[in-house]
Amino acid sequence: MNKRSLAILMAAMLCNSGLRAEVASNNYVGQEVVVSATKTLNSVADAGGSSVTVITSKEIEESGQTSVEEVIKGQPGIDIASNGGPGSTTSIFLRGADAKYTLVLIDGVPINDPSDGTMAADISKITTDNIERIEIVRGPASMLYGSGASAGVINIITKKGSAKPSVYAGAEGGSYSTWKAYVGANGSTDLIDYSISASRTKTDGFSTTDERNKCINPDDNSFEKDGYENSTLSGNFGLKLNKHVTLETSLRYTDAEYEYDGPGTDVIGNKQESALFSGRVALKMNYQPLLSTLYYNVSDQNRRYFTIDGLSSTYDGYLYEIGWQGDYALADNNTVSVGINSREESMQNESFGMYASSLDKSMGTTGIFVEDQWRIGGLRLVQGIRYEDNQKFGSKTTWRVAPSYTFGSTTLKCSYATGFRAPSLYELYSPYGNETLSAETSEGWDAGFERKLADNLTIGSTWFRTDYDDRIAFDMSTWKYAQVEGKTKTYGLESFAEWRPSNVLFLSVNYTYTYTKDPEGESLNRRPRHKGGLAATWKASKKATLNTNLQWVGSRLDSGAKDDDCVVTNKLESYFLVNVSASYKMTDNVELYGRIDNLFDEYYEEAWRYATPGRSAYAGVKVTL
């Protein structure tokens, strides 16, 4: 963390303020609500034609998982590939798009790393501590969020203080010599509210290089374990200045360390140390019919890579953003939002040794958007336009229209939107960079329905397509980044069904078909064409809850992949995972819980030559006062 970020952190703590996700409005009691789809509080039903998934804190807790990566893996339209075990580099493919097209936020603060080669987000080190909900918005979202949201947005929203103060602590442990300890507190008064947490996780892990892959050093039994450590602090504070004005702050800091190997080669001494700080300070003024928000966001990320010989390279990425948004209720059924923001991204990189290099660059962007939301009978209409000016490549205008119509038990919805992505600082200015690069552009549309077949049964399906133009890729012939001629296309179908046959049993199933094609007609790597999931929650008693999660992932391409006979097929085989979890309330204050991942010890790879966990079990206890 640099001095500027540390100063912001200290000032925010002194103010005892916090950013609170506006998800507890009495307007939507008993309904799922979403903020990210329109940048305003809405029920999912009122978010127009947006394709949205909301994962609640209860669902996160019931899954037993401790990382955001594992929580979202089974969601429709999302594929995740990790280069090894816990803490290793992770790529998110939303609706088949490259990882660089998905914008990831923590309480509205972008955490896509400006020092990353493509400015993609790596969520491998984000724990589930103090998280209230995760919102996944599929489809181009540049109209609201600008560059980098061409495929969609994932917003991780932390908890805010509740009326009844509480303190909790817990510990868990399990396979791979893994342990975790955590504490937290939550509460509110007429003046302030707060939700804070701290956690420490450590595991010996397993070899990042896949020792179960018969085509990698089959006679070498010297594979060493690659460990992982994570310390996370999270705070969400609010200060009520008067009945109309609130000062809010959200803070999150993660310090992590993990050991890694080379591609298909077990290496001793490779280590990455990383830190992520995200913070937001917002002044909210609610003078009906106008809700006005002035905010300042900061994201500070750094990575240090070490080999057995010492420090090899450093990467530091910074993002600073100041903005204002006003939401004006023109009528009971019509809200207009206007937002303006100015953002600066910068990166510093130092590489040592044979390929020594140095890079220190920054880039500024200013944007303004207007969004209009209508509700007329069963019709919901969200439409908007954005103008963004980048100091490097100039201006871009994007727009979106997303209507939905509900009649009886059926809702029809669709959307059309344009998007763009600015070249990253690394793509422009690194030794492999190309300063003539222009912005990538995209257009996407989807159409679908949701229908209640009964009070306890809902089904839905959405067809989607996004075309990407002027895509930036690495040119092996010139060893430079270059613009690719032609369109890259992704399209497919997302379907789901949810059934509650009784008060104690809930079942959900989903299936995603994704087809990808680059300008040469080839499918994109690590994206399965077929994927499905089944989840079940059974309230066995007032004290006991059991959960099962099944995931089937079809075959997908990956360069260099081999079959069991070590013949190059460039294909990773399909796999089927079963995870189970359970919890038991011994008393009102003490809860026991546990989970088993990969119950049947399925062998699989998310990326060629990189290991994944086998059957593993974990158990813990949580005490709340």
C-alpha positions as CSV (number, residue, x, y, z in Angstrom):
1,M,0.0,0.0,0.0
2,N,1.5,3.4,-0.9
3,K,1.4,6.5,1.3
4,R,-1.6,8.0,-0.5
5,S,-3.7,5.0,0.0
6,L,-2.6,4.6,3.6
7,A,-3.6,8.3,4.3
8,I,-7.1,7.6,2.8
9,L,-7.5,4.5,5.0
10,M,-6.5,6.4,8.2
11,A,-8.7,9.3,7.4
12,A,-11.7,7.1,6.7
13,M,-11.2,5.2,9.9
14,L,-11.0,8.5,11.8
15,C,-14.3,9.6,10.2
16,N,-15.8,6.3,11.3
17,S,-17.8,6.3,8.1
18,G,-18.7,3.6,5.5
19,L,-20.1,2.7,2.1
20,R,-23.3,0.7,2.5
21,A,-24.9,-1.3,-0.3
22,E,-28.4,0.0,-0.5
23,V,-30.1,-3.4,-0.3
24,A,-32.3,-3.1,2.7
25,S,-35.0,-0.7,1.5
26,N,-38.5,-1.4,2.7
27,N,-39.7,-1.1,-0.9
28,Y,-38.3,-4.5,-1.6
29,V,-38.7,-6.5,1.6
30,G,-39.0,-10.2,0.6
31,Q,-37.7,-9.6,-2.9
32,E,-34.2,-10.0,-4.4
33,V,-32.7,-6.6,-5.0
34,V,-29.8,-5.5,-7.2
35,V,-27.7,-2.3,-7.5
36,S,-25.2,-3.1,-10.2
37,A,-27.7,-3.5,-13.1
38,T,-28.8,0.1,-13.1
39,K,-26.5,1.8,-10.5
40,T,-29.7,2.4,-8.5
41,L,-31.6,0.2,-6.0
42,N,-34.1,-2.0,-7.8
43,S,-35.8,-5.3,-7.4
44,V,-34.5,-7.8,-9.9
45,A,-38.0,-7.6,-11.5
46,D,-37.6,-3.8,-12.0
47,A,-34.2,-4.0,-13.6
48,G,-35.6,-4.2,-17.1
49,G,-34.2,-6.8,-19.5
50,S,-30.9,-7.2,-17.5
51,S,-29.7,-10.7,-17.0
52,V,-28.8,-10.8,-13.3
53,T,-27.8,-13.3,-10.7
54,V,-27.7,-12.4,-7.0
55,I,-25.8,-14.6,-4.6
56,T,-26.9,-13.8,-1.0
57,S,-24.8,-14.1,2.2
58,K,-27.0,-17.0,3.3
59,E,-26.2,-18.9,0.1
60,I,-22.5,-18.1,0.5
61,E,-22.6,-19.4,4.1
62,E,-24.5,-22.5,3.1
63,S,-22.0,-23.4,0.4
64,G,-19.2,-23.6,3.0
65,Q,-16.7,-22.1,0.6
66,T,-14.2,-19.5,1.7
67,S,-13.3,-17.8,-1.6
68,V,-15.4,-15.8,-4.0
69,E,-13.8,-17.8,-6.8
70,E,-15.4,-21.1,-5.6
71,V,-18.7,-19.4,-4.8
72,I,-19.3,-18.2,-8.4
73,K,-17.9,-21.2,-10.3
74,G,-21.2,-22.9,-10.7
75,Q,-23.2,-19.9,-11.9
76,P,-24.7,-19.8,-15.4
77,G,-22.6,-18.2,-18.0
78,I,-19.4,-18.1,-15.9
79,D,-16.3,-20.3,-16.5
80,I,-13.2,-20.0,-14.3
81,A,-9.7,-21.3,-15.0
82,S,-7.0,-21.4,-12.3
83,N,-3.3,-22.0,-12.8
84,G,-3.0,-24.2,-9.8
85,G,-4.3,-24.3,-6.2
86,P,-5.4,-21.6,-3.7
87,G,-4.1,-18.2,-4.5
88,S,-2.9,-19.0,-8.1
89,T,-3.8,-16.8,-11.0
90,T,-7.4,-17.0,-12.0
91,S,-9.2,-16.0,-15.2
92,I,-13.0,-15.3,-15.4
93,F,-14.7,-16.0,-18.7
94,L,-18.2,-14.4,-18.7
95,R,-20.4,-15.6,-21.5
96,G,-17.3,-17.0,-23.3
97,A,-15.5,-13.6,-23.4
98,D,-11.9,-13.0,-22.5
99,A,-11.2,-12.2,-18.9
100,K,-10.2,-8.6,-19.8
101,Y,-13.9,-7.9,-20.7
102,T,-15.3,-8.5,-17.2
103,L,-15.2,-5.7,-14.7
104,V,-15.0,-6.7,-11.0
105,L,-15.9,-4.3,-8.3
106,I,-15.8,-4.4,-4.5
107,D,-18.6,-2.0,-3.2
108,G,-18.4,-0.3,-6.6
109,V,-14.6,0.1,-6.6
110,P,-13.0,-1.4,-9.7
111,I,-10.3,-3.9,-8.8
112,N,-9.2,-4.8,-12.3
113,D,-5.4,-4.4,-12.0
114,P,-3.9,-1.5,-14.1
115,S,-0.5,-3.3,-13.9
116,D,-1.9,-6.5,-15.4
117,G,-1.0,-7.2,-19.0
118,T,-4.7,-6.9,-20.1
119,M,-6.0,-5.1,-17.0
120,A,-8.0,-8.2,-16.0
121,A,-9.2,-8.9,-12.5
122,D,-7.8,-11.8,-10.5
123,I,-10.2,-12.9,-7.8
124,S,-8.2,-15.8,-6.5
125,K,-7.3,-14.1,-3.2
126,I,-10.7,-12.5,-2.4
127,T,-12.3,-14.3,0.6
128,T,-16.0,-14.5,1.5
129,D,-15.4,-12.6,4.8
130,N,-17.9,-9.8,5.5
131,I,-19.6,-10.2,2.1
132,E,-23.4,-9.5,2.0
133,R,-24.0,-10.4,-1.6
134,I,-22.4,-10.9,-5.0
135,E,-24.2,-9.5,-8.0
136,I,-23.4,-10.8,-11.5
137,V,-24.7,-8.7,-14.4
138,R,-24.2,-10.4,-17.8
139,G,-23.9,-8.5,-21.1
140,P,-22.2,-5.3,-22.2
141,A,-22.3,-2.7,-19.3
142,S,-20.0,0.0,-20.7
143,M,-23.0,2.5,-20.7
144,L,-22.8,2.5,-16.9
145,Y,-19.2,1.5,-16.2
146,G,-17.1,2.6,-19.2
147,S,-14.1,0.6,-20.4
148,G,-13.6,-3.0,-19.4
149,A,-17.2,-4.0,-18.9
150,S,-17.9,-5.3,-22.4
151,A,-18.9,-8.8,-21.1
152,G,-20.5,-7.8,-17.8
153,V,-19.9,-6.8,-14.2
154,I,-19.3,-8.7,-10.9
155,N,-20.0,-6.6,-7.9
156,I,-18.9,-7.9,-4.5
157,I,-20.9,-6.0,-1.8
158,T,-19.8,-6.1,1.8
159,K,-22.1,-6.2,4.9
160,K,-23.4,-3.1,6.6
161,G,-24.2,-2.8,10.3
162,S,-27.4,-4.4,11.6
163,A,-29.6,-3.1,14.4
164,K,-28.6,-5.7,16.9
165,P,-24.9,-5.5,17.8
166,S,-23.0,-8.8,17.6
167,V,-19.5,-10.2,17.8
168,Y,-18.3,-13.5,16.3
169,A,-15.2,-15.6,16.1
170,G,-14.4,-18.9,14.5
171,A,-11.8,-21.3,13.3
172,E,-11.6,-24.2,10.8
173,G,-9.1,-26.6,9.4
174,G,-8.7,-29.5,7.0
175,S,-6.9,-31.1,4.1
176,Y,-3.5,-29.9,2.9
177,S,-2.8,-28.7,6.4
178,T,-5.2,-25.9,5.9
179,W,-6.4,-23.6,8.8
180,K,-8.3,-20.4,9.1
181,A,-9.2,-18.1,12.0
182,Y,-11.5,-15.2,11.9
183,V,-13.3,-12.6,14.0
184,G,-15.8,-9.8,13.3
185,A,-18.3,-7.4,14.8
186,N,-21.5,-5.8,13.5
187,G,-24.0,-3.2,14.8
188,S,-25.6,0.1,14.5
189,T,-27.0,3.1,16.6
190,D,-29.0,6.2,15.7
191,L,-25.7,7.8,14.7
192,I,-23.4,5.1,13.3
193,D,-23.3,1.6,11.8
194,Y,-20.4,-0.7,11.3
195,S,-19.4,-4.1,10.1
196,I,-15.8,-5.2,10.4
197,S,-13.9,-8.5,10.0
198,A,-10.4,-9.9,10.1
199,S,-9.2,-13.4,8.9
200,R,-6.0,-15.3,8.5
201,T,-5.8,-18.4,6.2
202,K,-2.8,-20.7,5.7
203,T,-2.3,-23.9,3.8
204,D,0.6,-26.1,2.7
205,G,-1.3,-26.7,-0.5
206,F,-0.2,-29.1,-3.3
207,S,2.2,-28.9,-6.2
208,T,1.0,-26.3,-8.8
209,T,2.5,-28.5,-11.4
210,D,0.0,-31.4,-11.9
211,E,1.8,-34.4,-10.6
212,R,-1.2,-36.5,-11.6
213,N,-0.7,-35.7,-15.2
214,K,1.1,-38.7,-16.7
215,C,2.7,-36.6,-19.4
216,I,4.7,-34.4,-17.1
217,N,7.9,-36.0,-15.7
218,P,6.3,-39.4,-15.2
219,D,9.4,-40.7,-13.4
220,D,9.9,-37.7,-11.2
221,N,8.6,-38.0,-7.6
222,S,10.1,-34.8,-6.3
223,F,7.1,-32.6,-6.6
224,E,7.1,-30.1,-3.7
225,K,4.0,-28.5,-2.2
226,D,3.2,-24.9,-3.1
227,G,1.8,-23.1,0.0
228,Y,-0.6,-20.1,0.3
229,E,-1.3,-17.5,3.0
230,N,-4.0,-14.8,3.1
231,S,-4.7,-12.1,5.6
232,T,-7.9,-10.0,5.0
233,L,-9.3,-7.0,6.8
234,S,-12.7,-5.6,5.8
235,G,-14.7,-2.7,7.2
236,N,-18.0,-1.0,6.3
237,F,-18.9,2.1,8.3
238,G,-21.7,4.7,8.2
239,L,-22.1,8.1,9.9
240,K,-25.5,9.8,9.9
241,L,-24.8,13.6,9.7
242,N,-28.5,14.3,9.8
243,K,-31.7,12.8,8.5
244,H,-30.9,13.6,4.9
245,V,-27.1,13.2,4.8
246,T,-24.9,10.2,5.4
247,L,-21.1,9.8,5.2
248,E,-20.2,6.3,4.1
249,T,-17.0,4.3,3.7
250,S,-16.0,0.9,2.6
251,L,-12.4,-0.5,3.1
252,R,-10.9,-3.8,2.3
253,Y,-7.2,-4.9,2.5
254,T,-5.8,-8.3,1.5
255,D,-2.2,-9.4,1.9
256,A,-1.3,-12.7,0.4
257,E,1.6,-15.0,-0.5
258,Y,1.7,-18.1,-2.6
259,E,4.3,-20.4,-4.2
260,Y,4.0,-21.3,-7.8
261,D,5.7,-23.4,-10.5
262,G,6.5,-22.9,-14.2
263,P,4.2,-24.3,-16.9
264,G,4.5,-28.1,-16.5
265,T,7.8,-27.7,-14.5
266,D,8.1,-28.1,-10.7
267,V,10.2,-25.2,-9.4
268,I,11.5,-24.6,-5.9
269,G,11.7,-21.0,-4.7
270,N,9.1,-19.3,-6.9
271,K,6.9,-17.1,-4.8
272,Q,4.5,-14.2,-5.3
273,E,3.7,-11.6,-2.6
274,S,0.7,-9.5,-3.3
275,A,-1.5,-6.9,-1.7
276,L,-4.8,-5.3,-2.6
277,F,-6.4,-2.3,-1.0
278,S,-9.8,-0.9,-2.1
279,G,-11.6,2.0,-0.5
280,R,-14.5,4.3,-1.1
281,V,-15.7,7.4,0.7
282,A,-19.2,8.7,-0.3
283,L,-21.4,11.5,0.8
284,K,-25.1,10.7,0.2
285,M,-27.7,13.5,0.2
286,N,-31.3,12.3,0.1
287,Y,-33.5,15.3,-0.5
288,Q,-36.5,13.8,-2.3
289,P,-37.1,13.6,-5.2
290,L,-33.3,13.8,-5.7
291,L,-30.7,11.4,-4.3
292,S,-27.2,12.8,-4.8
293,T,-24.0,10.9,-4.2
294,L,-20.4,12.4,-4.3
295,Y,-17.8,9.7,-4.1
296,Y,-14.0,8.9,-4.2
297,N,-12.7,5.5,-5.1
298,V,-9.2,4.1,-4.8
299,S,-7.7,0.8,-5.7
300,D,-4.0,0.0,-4.9
301,Q,-2.5,-3.3,-6.0
302,N,1.1,-4.6,-5.9
303,R,2.8,-7.8,-6.8
304,R,6.3,-9.0,-6.1
305,Y,7.8,-12.0,-7.8
306,F,10.7,-13.9,-6.3
307,T,12.8,-16.8,-7.6
308,I,15.3,-18.9,-5.6
309,D,17.9,-16.2,-6.6
310,G,15.8,-13.3,-5.2
311,L,13.5,-10.5,-6.4
312,S,12.8,-10.9,-10.2
313,S,10.0,-8.3,-10.9
314,T,7.5,-5.9,-9.4
315,Y,4.1,-4.7,-10.5
316,D,2.2,-1.8,-9.0
317,G,-1.2,-0.7,-10.2
318,Y,-3.2,2.3,-8.9
319,L,-6.7,3.6,-9.8
320,Y,-8.1,6.8,-8.4
321,E,-11.7,8.0,-9.3
322,I,-13.8,10.9,-8.2
323,G,-17.5,11.1,-9.3
324,W,-21.0,12.3,-8.7
325,Q,-24.3,10.6,-9.4
326,G,-27.8,12.1,-9.1
327,D,-31.0,10.0,-9.2
328,Y,-34.1,12.1,-9.8
329,A,-37.6,10.7,-9.5
330,L,-39.5,12.6,-12.2
331,A,-42.6,10.6,-11.3
332,D,-43.6,7.5,-9.3
333,N,-42.8,5.4,-12.4
334,N,-39.9,7.3,-13.9
335,T,-36.4,7.8,-12.6
336,V,-33.6,9.6,-14.4
337,S,-29.9,9.1,-13.3
338,V,-27.0,11.3,-14.4
339,G,-23.4,10.4,-13.5
340,I,-20.0,12.0,-14.2
341,N,-16.6,10.6,-13.2
342,S,-12.9,11.3,-13.7
343,R,-10.5,8.3,-13.4
344,E,-6.7,7.9,-13.5
345,E,-5.0,4.6,-13.9
346,S,-1.3,4.2,-13.5
347,M,1.3,1.4,-13.3
348,Q,4.9,0.9,-12.4
349,N,6.9,-2.2,-13.4
350,E,10.5,-3.2,-12.7
351,S,12.0,-6.4,-14.1
352,F,15.5,-7.5,-13.2
353,G,18.1,-9.9,-14.6
354,M,18.6,-10.8,-18.3
355,Y,15.4,-9.1,-19.5
356,A,15.6,-6.0,-17.2
357,S,13.1,-3.2,-18.0
358,S,11.3,-0.4,-16.4
359,L,7.9,1.1,-17.0
360,D,6.0,4.0,-15.3
361,K,2.9,5.2,-17.1
362,S,-0.6,6.6,-16.4
363,M,-3.7,7.4,-18.3
364,G,-6.8,9.5,-17.5
365,T,-10.4,9.1,-18.5
366,T,-13.5,11.2,-18.0
367,G,-17.1,10.0,-18.6
368,I,-20.7,11.0,-18.3
369,F,-23.9,9.0,-18.6
370,V,-27.6,9.5,-18.6
371,E,-30.0,6.6,-17.8
372,D,-33.8,6.6,-17.8
373,Q,-36.0,4.0,-16.1
374,W,-39.7,3.5,-16.8
375,R,-42.4,1.4,-15.2
376,I,-45.7,1.3,-17.0
377,G,-48.0,-1.6,-16.0
378,G,-46.1,-4.8,-16.8
379,L,-43.5,-2.9,-18.9
380,R,-40.1,-2.1,-17.5
381,L,-37.7,-0.1,-19.7
382,V,-34.1,0.8,-18.9
383,Q,-32.2,2.9,-21.5
384,G,-29.1,5.0,-21.4
385,I,-26.1,6.6,-23.2
386,R,-22.6,7.3,-22.1
387,Y,-19.8,9.5,-23.5
388,E,-16.3,8.8,-22.4
389,D,-13.1,10.6,-23.3
390,N,-9.7,8.9,-22.9
391,Q,-6.6,11.0,-23.1
392,K,-4.8,8.4,-25.3
393,F,-7.3,7.2,-27.9
394,G,-10.0,9.9,-27.8
395,S,-13.8,9.5,-27.2
396,K,-16.3,6.7,-27.3
397,T,-20.1,6.7,-27.1
398,T,-21.9,3.6,-25.9
399,W,-25.6,3.0,-25.3
400,R,-28.0,0.4,-24.0
401,V,-31.7,-0.4,-24.1
402,A,-33.2,-3.2,-21.9
403,P,-37.0,-3.7,-21.8
404,S,-39.0,-6.4,-20.1
405,Y,-42.7,-7.2,-20.0
406,T,-44.6,-9.2,-17.4
407,F,-48.0,-10.7,-18.1
408,G,-49.5,-13.2,-15.7
409,S,-46.7,-15.6,-14.5
410,T,-44.4,-14.9,-17.5
411,T,-41.8,-12.2,-18.0
412,L,-40.2,-11.6,-21.4
413,K,-37.0,-9.6,-21.5
414,C,-34.3,-8.5,-23.9
415,S,-31.4,-6.0,-24.2
416,Y,-29.1,-4.5,-26.7
417,A,-25.9,-2.7,-25.8
418,T,-22.6,-1.5,-27.2
419,G,-19.3,-1.6,-25.3
420,F,-15.7,-0.8,-25.5
421,R,-12.3,-1.5,-23.9
422,A,-9.3,0.8,-23.8
423,P,-5.9,-0.8,-24.4
424,S,-4.1,-1.5,-21.1
425,L,-1.0,0.5,-20.1
426,Y,1.0,-2.7,-20.6
427,E,-0.4,-3.3,-24.1
428,L,0.6,0.3,-25.0
429,Y,3.9,1.0,-23.4
430,S,5.6,-2.3,-22.3
431,P,8.6,-3.7,-24.3
432,Y,5.9,-5.6,-26.2
433,G,3.5,-2.7,-26.4
434,N,2.1,-0.9,-29.4
435,E,1.2,2.8,-29.0
436,T,-0.9,2.8,-32.2
437,L,-3.5,0.5,-30.6
438,S,-7.1,1.8,-30.6
439,A,-10.0,0.8,-28.4
440,E,-11.7,-2.6,-28.8
441,T,-15.5,-2.3,-29.5
442,S,-18.4,-4.7,-29.0
443,E,-22.1,-5.0,-29.4
444,G,-24.2,-7.5,-27.6
445,W,-27.8,-8.5,-27.3
446,D,-29.9,-11.2,-25.5
447,A,-33.5,-12.3,-25.2
448,G,-35.2,-14.6,-22.8
449,F,-38.1,-15.4,-20.5
450,E,-38.9,-16.4,-16.9
451,R,-42.1,-18.2,-16.0
452,K,-43.6,-19.4,-12.8
453,L,-45.2,-22.7,-13.5
454,A,-46.4,-22.9,-9.9
455,D,-45.8,-21.0,-6.6
456,N,-42.8,-23.2,-5.9
457,L,-41.4,-23.7,-9.4
458,T,-39.7,-21.2,-11.7
459,I,-37.9,-21.7,-15.0
460,G,-36.1,-19.4,-17.4
461,S,-33.9,-19.2,-20.4
462,T,-31.8,-16.5,-22.1
463,W,-30.2,-16.5,-25.6
464,F,-27.2,-14.2,-25.9
465,R,-24.6,-13.0,-28.4
466,T,-21.7,-10.6,-28.3
467,D,-19.4,-9.6,-31.2
468,Y,-16.0,-8.1,-30.4
469,D,-14.2,-6.0,-33.0
470,D,-10.6,-4.7,-33.1
471,R,-9.6,-7.3,-30.5
472,I,-6.1,-6.9,-29.1
473,A,-3.9,-10.0,-29.1
474,F,-0.2,-10.8,-28.9
475,D,1.4,-11.2,-32.3
476,M,4.0,-14.0,-32.1
477,S,5.5,-12.9,-35.4
478,T,6.4,-9.4,-34.2
479,W,6.4,-10.0,-30.4
480,K,4.1,-7.0,-30.1
481,Y,0.5,-6.5,-29.2
482,A,-1.6,-5.9,-32.3
483,Q,-5.2,-5.3,-33.4
484,V,-6.8,-8.5,-34.9
485,E,-8.8,-8.0,-38.1
486,G,-12.3,-9.4,-38.1
487,K,-14.9,-10.2,-35.4
488,T,-14.6,-12.5,-32.4
489,K,-18.0,-13.9,-31.6
490,T,-19.5,-15.5,-28.5
491,Y,-23.1,-16.7,-28.3
492,G,-25.1,-19.3,-26.5
493,L,-28.0,-20.2,-24.1
494,E,-28.4,-19.9,-20.3
495,S,-31.2,-21.9,-18.7
496,F,-32.3,-22.5,-15.1
497,A,-35.0,-24.1,-13.0
498,E,-35.7,-23.5,-9.3
499,W,-38.1,-25.8,-7.3
500,R,-39.1,-25.7,-3.7
501,P,-41.2,-28.9,-3.2
502,S,-41.5,-28.2,0.6
503,N,-40.5,-25.7,3.2
504,V,-37.3,-27.7,4.0
505,L,-36.1,-28.5,0.5
506,F,-34.8,-26.3,-2.3
507,L,-33.5,-27.5,-5.7
508,S,-31.9,-25.5,-8.5
509,V,-30.5,-26.6,-11.9
510,N,-28.8,-24.7,-14.6
511,Y,-27.3,-25.3,-18.0
512,T,-25.1,-23.1,-20.2
513,Y,-24.3,-23.6,-23.9
514,T,-21.5,-21.3,-25.1
515,Y,-20.0,-21.1,-28.6
516,T,-16.9,-19.0,-29.3
517,K,-15.2,-18.2,-32.5
518,D,-12.2,-16.0,-33.3
519,P,-11.8,-14.3,-36.7
520,E,-10.1,-17.5,-38.1
521,G,-13.1,-19.6,-37.0
522,E,-11.3,-21.3,-34.1
523,S,-12.8,-21.7,-30.7
524,L,-11.3,-19.8,-27.8
525,N,-9.3,-21.7,-25.2
526,R,-10.5,-23.0,-21.8
527,R,-14.2,-22.2,-22.5
528,P,-16.5,-25.3,-22.4
529,R,-19.3,-25.5,-24.9
530,H,-21.5,-27.3,-22.4
531,K,-21.8,-26.8,-18.7
532,G,-24.4,-27.7,-16.1
533,G,-25.0,-27.6,-12.4
534,L,-27.4,-28.9,-9.7
535,A,-27.7,-27.5,-6.2
536,A,-29.8,-28.8,-3.3
537,T,-30.4,-27.4,0.2
538,W,-32.2,-29.5,2.8
539,K,-33.2,-28.1,6.2
540,A,-33.0,-31.5,8.0
541,S,-34.2,-29.9,11.2
542,K,-34.3,-26.5,12.9
543,K,-30.6,-27.0,13.8
544,A,-29.2,-28.9,10.8
545,T,-28.8,-27.9,7.2
546,L,-27.3,-30.1,4.4
547,N,-26.2,-28.8,0.9
548,T,-25.0,-30.5,-2.2
549,N,-23.5,-28.9,-5.3
550,L,-22.9,-30.8,-8.5
551,Q,-21.0,-29.3,-11.5
552,W,-20.4,-30.9,-14.9
553,V,-18.0,-29.1,-17.2
554,G,-17.6,-30.3,-20.8
555,S,-14.5,-30.6,-22.8
556,R,-12.7,-27.5,-24.0
557,L,-9.7,-26.4,-26.0
558,D,-6.3,-25.6,-24.4
559,S,-3.0,-25.2,-26.4
560,G,-0.7,-28.2,-26.0
561,A,-3.1,-30.4,-24.0
562,K,-2.5,-34.1,-24.4
563,D,-4.6,-37.2,-23.9
564,D,-3.8,-40.2,-21.6
565,D,-1.4,-41.6,-24.3
566,C,0.4,-38.2,-24.3
567,V,-0.7,-37.5,-27.8
568,V,-1.4,-33.7,-28.4
569,T,-5.1,-33.1,-28.8
570,N,-5.3,-29.5,-27.7
571,K,-8.3,-30.5,-25.6
572,L,-9.0,-30.8,-21.9
573,E,-11.4,-33.6,-21.0
574,S,-14.8,-33.0,-19.3
575,Y,-15.2,-33.6,-15.6
576,F,-17.9,-33.9,-12.9
577,L,-17.5,-32.6,-9.4
578,V,-19.6,-33.2,-6.3
579,N,-19.2,-30.9,-3.3
580,V,-21.2,-31.3,0.0
581,S,-21.5,-29.1,3.0
582,A,-23.4,-29.2,6.3
583,S,-24.0,-27.0,9.4
584,Y,-25.4,-27.7,12.8
585,K,-26.5,-25.2,15.5
586,M,-25.5,-26.7,18.8
587,T,-26.9,-23.6,20.6
588,D,-28.1,-20.2,19.6
589,N,-24.5,-19.0,19.8
590,V,-22.4,-22.0,18.6
591,E,-22.5,-23.5,15.1
592,L,-20.5,-26.4,13.8
593,Y,-20.0,-26.7,10.0
594,G,-18.0,-28.6,7.4
595,R,-17.7,-29.5,3.8
596,I,-16.2,-32.1,1.4
597,D,-15.0,-30.8,-1.9
598,N,-14.6,-33.2,-4.9
599,L,-16.3,-36.0,-3.0
600,F,-15.4,-38.7,-5.6
601,D,-11.8,-37.5,-6.1
602,E,-12.3,-36.6,-9.7
603,Y,-9.2,-35.9,-11.7
604,Y,-9.4,-32.8,-13.9
605,E,-7.6,-29.7,-15.1
606,E,-8.9,-26.2,-15.6
607,A,-5.7,-25.3,-17.4
608,W,-3.3,-27.7,-19.1
609,R,-0.5,-29.0,-16.8
610,Y,-1.8,-27.1,-13.7
611,A,-3.1,-29.1,-10.7
612,T,-6.5,-29.0,-9.1
613,P,-7.5,-30.3,-5.6
614,G,-8.5,-33.9,-5.1
615,R,-10.9,-35.0,-2.4
616,S,-10.6,-32.6,0.5
617,A,-12.5,-32.1,3.8
618,Y,-12.8,-29.2,6.1
619,A,-14.6,-28.5,9.4
620,G,-15.0,-25.5,11.8
621,V,-16.8,-23.8,14.6
622,K,-18.3,-20.3,14.8
623,V,-19.3,-18.6,18.1
624,T,-21.6,-15.5,18.0
625,L,-22.3,-13.3,20.9
